[in-house]
């Protein structure tokens, strides 16, 4: 029986409009929690961005944010777990992005810092969140803030090339992931949604076999592989579908709700002894 359910946000619960539109999904998440299932969001986004969605869904369990680099309970100011990047390594990344002209966003202490604004403010609000800070020098940010991760906005046809360049330069020093058609990102070494889900399950006393994870992109692969039941969305990447135990319908067809109904809500309720 599933006791812990981890749900990705983008492409799993919501589209690019950043709204959970499906009433069926909201009903399924509510029904799962009413059965005693612990539900968490597992996202690459910052904690402050994820909290309103957790509140909308009535989720009170700790959230997995920054691709697994942070586990924190809504309403708490102290993370249960946080991994940060080596500032010296981050400075190397910043030097590389200057040479290539990449548009890099530096996440640090739950803010997103940018050194130039290439898109309208609404773009950053949708893609990053409200806590975007324009600064003159990203290097100077590292003098006062611990870096959580970085993302680089790319054209979709450039994501593979940028990801490969980062991998070539920093292999074995950080985790490189493509979490969106327009995003390549770097995270602290060893950080992943799978590792964070393992940590959270242990914290909550839930066995691996009683964990279900649902996601759609390559950055979800580690948690889908680790969970006792891994579900890929029908709109998911080929890599995620290949390792999933089951492939749900796509987002447009309420795939996350279908998965919850099939594997959580259809299971018999535990009997009291």
N, C-alpha and C positions, 0 to 999 in steps of 0.2 A: 504494500500500500504506500502511495506517495505521501510523504510528510513535509517535504520542502520543495517548492516550485520556484525556479528562477526564470524570469522572463526578460529577454532583451527588449529595448524600447524601439529604436529606429528600425523600420522594416518588419517588425514583429507585432508591436501594439499600435504603432502610428506610422503614417506616411510622412512625406517631406513637409506637410503642412503643420507638423508638430502638434497634432490633436488626436486624442484617442476617440475616434468617431463611432466605433462599433459598440452599440448597446449590448450586443451579445457577448462581447469580450468582457465588458464591465460586469455583466451578470455572472459570467463564469468565474471570474476572479473572486467576486463576492461570495458565491456559493462554495468555492473551494475553501475560503477562509472560515466560512460558517461550519464547515466539516472539520475544522481544526488544522487544516494545512497551512503551514507557514509559507508566505509568498514574499519574494524579494524581486527587485529590479536589478538586472545586471547590465550595466551600460558603460560605454566609454566616456560618457559625459560627466561633467563636474557634479558634485554632490548637490549644490544649490539648484541646479537645473533639474535634477531627478526628483527632489522632494515634492514639488507640487503634483507631479504625476502619481507619486506614492500616496499622497493625501487624497487625490481624486479617486484612487482605487481602494482606499481604506487600508493601505499597507502600513504596518507599524514595525515590521521586522527590519533588521539592519539591511542597508542597501549596498550593493557592489557598484562602485563608480571608478572612473579613470581606468577602464579596462581591467579592473581588479587591483589597482594600486591603492584603493581605499575601501574600507568597510566601515560604515557609520550608520547609526540609528537615527531616523528622523527625530528632530527635537533635541538631539544631543550635540554638544559642541566639541566632543572629543571622539576621534575615530577609535574603533576597536582595532584597526590595523591601517597602517599607511606606509607606503614605500615611496621614496623620492629618488630623483636622479642625482648623480654626482655633478655638482656645479661645473667642475672642470671639464667634464665630458660634454655638458650642455653648451659650454662656451665653444667647444670644437664644432658642434652642430651649428651654432650661430654663425661662425666663420664660414662654414660650408654653404649655408643658405645665402650669405651675402655674395659669394662667388657665383652661385647659380641663379640668383635673383628670385629665389623661392619666396612665397608668401607664408611666413611661419607665424604660428600663434603659440605662445609660451604659457602654459598653465602652471600657476604657482599659488599656493595658499588660497585656493578656490577663487582665483581671479584668472582671466584670460588676457594676456598682454600682447599688444600688437605695436609694431613700430611704424606702420603705415596703414592707411585705410584705402583699400583698392575697390571695395564694394560698398553699396548703400548700408546704412546702419541696420536696416531690417534683415539684410543677409546675415550679419553677425549675430543678431538676436535669434534668428531661426537656427543657424548652424552651430552657434557657440553658447548663447545665453545672454542674460542681461548684464553680467559682470565683466564686460569688456573694457579694458583700460588702454588708451592710446598713450604711448611713451616715446621719448626721443631715442632711447637706447635700450635694447633688450638686455645687453650685457650688464647694465646698471641694475636691472631688476634682480639679478642673481646676487647682488651685494646685500639685499634685504629680504629676499624670499627664497624658500626651498622649492625647486622645480619638481612638479608632479609628472609632467609629460609635455610633449609638444605635438602639434599637428601641422601639416603643410597642405594648403589648398592647391589642388592641381586640376587641370583639365582631365576628364576621364581617360583620354587616350595617352596621358603622360604618367598615370599612376604607377604603372608597372616599371617604367624607366626610373622614376624617382625612388620607388621602393628598392629597386635593385642597387641604385647608387648608395643609398643609406646602408643597405645590407653589406655592400662591399667595404664601406668605410668603417662600419661600427659592428660588424659581426662578432658575437661573443661579448659585447659590451652593453647592449640594450636589446629590447624586443621591438621589431619593426612589424607593423600591421597595417593592412588596408581595411578600414572600417566603413568606408563609404566610397561611392564612385568618384568623389571629388576629394577624398582625404587619405593621406598617408601619414602615419604617426609613429612616434617613438615613445616607448615606455621603459621604466626601469627593468633591468635584467631579471628574469624570473617571474615577472608580473604577467598574469593572464586571468581571464575570467574563470578558467578552470581551477587555477590555484586558489583564487579568492573563494570560489564556491566550496572547495575542499575545506578551507579555513572556516568558512561560515557554518558549514554542516557540522564540523567538529565542535565549534563554539555552541551550537544549538543542540548538540547531542543527537544528531540525525545520521543514520547509517547511509553510506553511499548508495546502496540499493534502493533507498527510499527517497532519492532525490530525482527530480525531473527538471530538465533544462530545455528551453525553447529559444531558438535564434535563427538568424538568416544570413549572416555574413561570416567571412573567414575568421574574424576576431571572436566569433562565438564558438568556433570549432573545439576549443579546448574544454569549455564547460559542457558542450554536447557530448564530447567523447568521455569526460569524467563521470557525468551523471549516470545513475543506474538506468535512467531512461532518457535518451537524447532525441529531441525532436527538431527537425529542420523545417522551416517554412517553405511552402511551394514556390515562393519568389526568391528563395535563398540561392547562394552561390553553389556551383558544382561540388566544391570541396566540402562544404557543410552537409550537403545532401548525401555525399558518399560515406560519411562516417556516422550519420544519424541512424537510430534504430527505427525511426518512422518519419515519413515526410508528410506534413500537414498540407491542407490547401493553402493557397497564397493569402496574403494580407487582405486583399480585396474580397475574399470569400470567408473572412473571419477565422483564418487558420488556427490562431492561438486558442480561440474559444473551442473550436472543434477538437483540438488536442486535449484541452482541459476536460471537456465533456467526456471524451473517450477514455482517458486514462486516470482521471481523478474522480469525476462525479459519477461515473458508472461503476466504480469499485464499491464493493459492499462496505457499509460502515462498520468500524470495529465494535466488537461486542464486549461488554463489561464482564469481568470474571467474578 
